[in-house]
Amino acid sequence: MEVAILGATGLVGQTFVRLLEGHPWFDVKYLIASQRSRGKRFRELATWEVSEEIGEMRIESLEEFDGNADLVFSALPSSIAGKVEEKLAEKIPVFSNASSHRYEEDVPILVPEVNGEHLSLVEVQREKRGWEGFIITNPNCSTAILAISLKALSKFGIQRVNVVTMQAISGAGFSGLSAMQIFDNVIPYIEKEEWKIENESRKILGKFENNKITPASFEISAITTRVPVLHGHTEAVFVELEEDPTVEEVKKSFESFDPLRSLKLPSYAKPLLYREVPQPKLHRDLGRGMTVTFGRMEKIGEGKFKYITLGHNLIRGAAGGSILNAELAYVHEIL
C-alpha cells in the first residue's frame, strides 16, 4: 500500500520514515511537510543515515498534497491536524498521532494489545460521517506506555491508579525546550498532559458496546514531569485492585501478556518485559522500541501495588504505535 507521511520532517515524522523503510506492507511514497521544507531532499533534513531511495525523495508541502495515497500517517501538530485529517479521511484511512480527534465519540484511541476490539468503531464512524476512509488515533505517549501495563492488571479489577511520569525531552519536539530550561532541572508540569493520561486511559480500557465506547470506571490521577533524558518515558505507578493477588501472580500476568503474537504483525514485539530496575538508557530500545519494560514491583497493602514502567516515547508512544494500528487494521481487512 502506498503511504503518505504528514509532518515528515519533525521528530515523530522522521521516526515514521525510519520505521517504515523496508516495511513488507507499506511503501512510503509521499513525504509531506511545511512550505519551508518544500522541494528539499529528505536527506537534507534527516537526522540519521537514510537509504538512497528515501534520501532522494522530495518534500511536498501540505497545500499541494492531493491525498493520492492508500493511507496516511499523520505526525502533524494538533493545532493544524484536525481539519487536514478530516478532509483526507473522506477518501482514505488516516492514522493520526495528533490529539485533535482522540476524544470524539466515534474515533478510537487504539493500542492493539489493549483494545483491538475498538476497531469496530470505524464502521460507526464511516456510516455517521459518510466517509470512505476513517481516522484512528494512537494515544498520548505516556498513556500508551501506561495502558499496556494496566491491561495486564485488568483481570484483577482496577479500582484506582496514581501515576507520576518522568518524560524525555524528545517528547517536546525539536524546539520544545531550550538547553537552559532542562539542563540540571526537572520541570513538574507539561501542559494538558495530565488530563490526557487520565481521560485517554479510561477510554482505551473501556468497553465497546452498543456502537460506542463506555469508559472504564476506575479513578486515575497523574502528575507529569519533564526530565533531562533524550528518549524514553519512565512512570511510577501505584494501583489499587479489587482482588488481592500476590506479587508473583501480578508479575506472571505481566510476563505472560502477549495477546497478538499469533497475528505476526511486522512491528509487533512482546509488549512487556521485566527488568529489576528499568532505565531509559538501557531498556528503551527493547523490542525495537516497541516493548514496555516494567520492574520494581512491590505489594504495599491489600490489593495495592507499586511498580515502574518505561517505554520509548517516539516509537511505542508515537510512530511505532500508529504503524502497529495500521497493521492491525490491515490484517482485519479494514484498509
C-alpha positions in Angstrom: 0.0 0.0 0.0 1.3 3.5 -0.9 1.8 5.6 2.2 2.0 9.4 2.8 3.6 10.8 6.0 2.3 14.2 7.1 4.8 16.2 9.2 7.6 14.1 7.9 10.4 16.4 9.0 9.6 16.5 12.7 10.8 14.0 15.3 7.8 11.8 15.1 7.6 12.2 11.3 11.2 11.1 10.9 10.6 8.2 13.2 7.7 7.1 10.9 10.0 7.3 7.9 12.8 5.3 9.6 10.4 2.6 10.9 8.6 2.2 7.5 11.8 1.7 5.4 11.6 -1.8 4.1 8.1 -2.5 5.6 6.6 -5.5 3.9 3.1 -4.0 3.6 3.5 -0.2 3.5 5.6 1.7 0.9 6.5 5.3 1.6 5.6 7.3 -1.5 4.9 10.9 -0.2 6.7 13.0 2.4 4.7 16.0 3.4 5.8 19.0 5.5 5.5 22.7 5.7 6.3 25.2 2.9 9.8 25.9 4.3 10.8 22.3 3.5 9.0 22.1 0.2 11.3 20.8 -2.6 14.2 19.8 -0.4 15.5 16.2 -0.5 14.7 14.3 2.6 18.4 13.6 3.3 19.0 17.3 3.8 16.7 17.2 6.8 17.0 13.7 8.2 18.8 13.1 11.5 20.1 9.7 10.6 21.8 8.0 7.6 18.9 7.4 5.2 18.8 5.0 2.3 19.4 6.3 -1.2 15.8 5.9 -2.2 14.3 7.7 0.8 17.1 10.3 0.9 16.4 11.4 -2.7 12.7 11.9 -2.1 11.5 15.4 -2.4 9.3 17.0 0.3 5.9 18.1 -0.8 4.0 20.9 1.0 0.8 20.2 2.8 -1.0 22.6 0.4 0.0 20.7 -2.7 -0.7 17.2 -1.4 -3.8 15.9 -3.1 -4.4 12.8 -1.0 -3.3 10.4 -3.7 -2.2 7.6 -1.4 -3.7 4.4 0.0 -3.3 5.6 3.6 -1.8 8.4 5.6 0.3 8.5 8.8 -0.1 11.9 10.4 2.5 13.5 12.6 1.1 16.9 12.3 0.8 19.3 15.2 -2.6 19.2 16.8 -3.1 22.9 16.0 -3.4 22.1 12.3 -4.2 18.3 12.2 -7.9 18.5 12.8 -9.3 19.9 9.5 -6.5 18.4 7.4 -7.1 14.8 8.7 -10.9 15.2 8.3 -10.6 16.2 4.7 -8.3 13.3 3.9 -10.4 10.8 5.8 -13.3 11.5 3.5 -11.5 9.3 1.0 -8.6 7.4 2.7 -7.6 6.0 6.1 -5.8 8.3 8.4 -3.7 7.0 11.3 -3.1 10.0 13.5 -0.5 10.8 16.2 -2.2 14.1 17.0 -4.7 14.6 19.8 -7.3 16.5 17.6 -9.8 13.7 17.3 -9.0 11.4 20.2 -11.9 12.5 22.3 -14.6 12.3 19.7 -17.2 9.5 20.3 -16.8 7.7 17.0 -12.9 7.8 16.9 -11.0 5.1 18.6 -7.8 5.7 20.6 -6.1 2.4 19.7 -3.4 0.3 21.4 -3.7 -3.0 19.6 -2.6 -5.2 22.5 -5.2 -3.5 24.8 -8.3 -2.6 22.9 -8.2 -4.1 19.4 -12.0 -4.6 19.5 -12.4 -0.8 19.3 -11.6 -1.2 15.6 -15.3 -1.9 15.2 -15.9 1.8 15.9 -14.5 2.5 12.4 -17.7 1.3 10.7 -19.8 3.5 13.0 -17.6 6.5 12.1 -17.8 5.8 8.4 -21.6 5.5 8.5 -22.1 8.5 10.7 -19.8 10.8 8.6 -20.3 9.3 5.2 -16.6 8.8 4.7 -14.9 6.2 2.6 -11.8 6.5 4.9 -11.6 6.9 8.6 -9.5 8.3 11.4 -7.8 6.1 14.0 -5.7 7.8 16.7 -3.0 6.4 18.9 -2.8 7.9 22.5 -0.5 10.3 24.1 2.9 8.8 24.5 2.7 8.4 28.3 -0.8 6.9 28.1 0.4 4.3 25.6 3.1 3.0 28.0 0.7 3.1 31.0 -2.2 1.4 29.2 -0.3 -1.7 28.3 0.7 -2.3 31.9 -2.9 -1.6 33.1 -4.3 -4.1 30.6 -2.1 -6.8 32.1 -3.6 -5.9 35.5 -7.2 -5.6 34.4 -8.2 -9.2 35.2 -7.7 -8.4 38.8 -10.1 -5.4 38.6 -8.6 -1.9 38.7 -10.1 0.5 41.2 -7.6 3.3 41.4 -4.5 4.4 39.6 -1.9 7.1 40.5 1.0 7.8 38.2 3.9 10.1 38.1 5.7 10.4 34.8 9.3 11.3 34.1 9.2 12.2 30.4 12.0 12.6 27.9 12.8 15.9 26.2 12.2 14.4 22.8 8.5 14.4 23.7 8.6 18.2 23.4 9.8 18.1 19.8 12.9 19.6 18.2 12.3 23.1 19.5 10.2 22.3 22.5 12.7 23.0 25.3 15.9 25.0 25.4 19.1 23.6 27.0 18.8 26.3 29.6 15.4 25.1 30.6 16.1 21.4 31.0 19.8 21.1 31.9 20.2 20.5 35.6 16.4 20.6 36.0 13.1 18.7 36.4 10.0 20.5 35.2 6.9 19.2 37.1 4.4 20.4 34.6 3.5 19.5 31.0 0.6 21.4 29.6 -2.6 19.3 29.1 -0.6 16.1 29.6 -2.2 15.0 32.9 -5.7 15.4 31.6 -4.8 13.4 28.5 -3.4 10.5 30.6 -6.4 10.4 32.9 -9.1 10.5 30.2 -7.4 8.5 27.4 -6.6 5.7 29.8 -10.3 5.3 30.7 -11.4 5.4 27.1 -8.8 2.9 25.9 -9.6 0.4 28.7 -13.4 1.0 28.2 -15.9 -1.4 26.7 -17.2 -1.2 23.1 -20.9 -1.8 23.4 -24.0 -0.5 21.6 -21.8 1.1 18.9 -19.9 3.3 21.4 -17.2 3.2 24.0 -18.1 3.2 27.7 -15.0 4.5 29.5 -13.6 2.4 32.3 -14.8 3.4 35.8 -11.6 3.4 37.8 -10.2 6.5 39.3 -6.9 7.9 37.9 -4.7 10.8 38.8 -1.5 11.8 37.1 1.4 14.2 37.7 3.7 14.7 34.6 7.3 15.9 34.7 9.9 16.6 32.1 13.4 15.3 32.9 16.8 15.6 31.1 16.6 12.3 29.3 16.8 12.2 25.5 14.3 9.3 24.7 12.2 7.1 26.9 9.4 7.9 29.3 9.6 6.4 32.8 6.5 6.1 35.0 6.0 5.4 38.7 2.6 3.7 39.0 0.5 3.0 42.1 -2.6 0.8 41.6 -5.4 -0.5 43.8 -7.1 -3.7 42.7 -10.4 -5.3 43.5 -8.7 -8.6 44.1 -5.7 -9.3 46.3 -3.1 -11.2 44.2 0.4 -11.9 45.2 3.4 -10.1 43.7 4.2 -13.4 41.9 0.7 -13.5 40.4 1.0 -9.9 39.2 4.4 -10.5 37.7 3.2 -13.6 35.9 0.3 -11.6 34.5 2.7 -9.1 33.1 5.2 -11.6 31.8 2.6 -13.8 30.1 0.8 -10.8 28.4 1.3 -11.4 24.7 -2.1 -11.1 23.1 -1.3 -10.5 19.4 1.6 -12.9 18.9 -0.2 -15.2 16.6 -1.0 -12.4 14.1 2.7 -12.0 13.2 2.4 -8.2 12.7 5.6 -6.8 11.3 6.1 -4.2 14.0 4.9 -6.4 16.9 7.2 -7.2 19.8 6.5 -8.8 23.2 4.6 -5.9 24.9 6.0 -6.3 28.4 9.4 -7.4 29.7 10.7 -7.5 33.3 13.8 -5.8 34.4 14.6 -5.3 38.1 15.4 -1.6 37.7 14.0 -0.2 34.4 16.1 2.6 33.0 15.6 4.5 29.7 19.3 4.4 28.6 19.4 0.6 29.0 15.9 -0.5 28.1 14.0 1.9 25.8 15.1 0.1 22.6 14.0 -3.4 23.7 11.7 -5.0 21.0 13.0 -2.4 18.5 11.5 0.3 20.8 8.0 -1.4 20.9 8.5 -3.2 24.2 7.4 -1.7 27.5 9.7 -2.5 30.5 8.4 -3.0 34.0 10.1 -3.6 37.3 10.4 -2.5 41.0 7.1 -4.5 41.5 6.1 -4.3 45.2 3.0 -5.0 47.2 2.2 -2.1 49.5 -1.2 -3.2 51.0 -4.2 -5.4 50.4 -4.7 -5.3 46.6 -2.3 -2.4 46.4 0.9 -2.4 44.3 3.6 0.0 43.0 5.9 -0.5 40.0 8.0 1.3 37.4 7.3 1.1 33.7 9.0 2.7 30.8 8.9 2.8 27.0 10.3 4.6 24.0 8.2 7.7 23.5 8.9 8.2 19.8 8.3 4.5 18.9 6.0 2.7 21.3 4.4 6.0 22.3 4.1 7.6 18.8 5.1 6.4 15.3 5.6 2.7 16.1 2.2 2.5 17.9 0.5 4.2 14.9 2.1 1.8 12.4 1.0 -1.2 14.6 -2.5 0.3 14.5 -2.4 0.2 10.7 -1.0 -3.3 10.6 -3.9 -4.5 12.8 -6.4 -2.8 10.5 -4.7 -4.4 7.6 -5.0 -8.0 8.9 -8.6 -7.3 9.8 -9.2 -6.1 6.2 -10.4 -2.7 7.3 -8.0 -0.9 5.0 
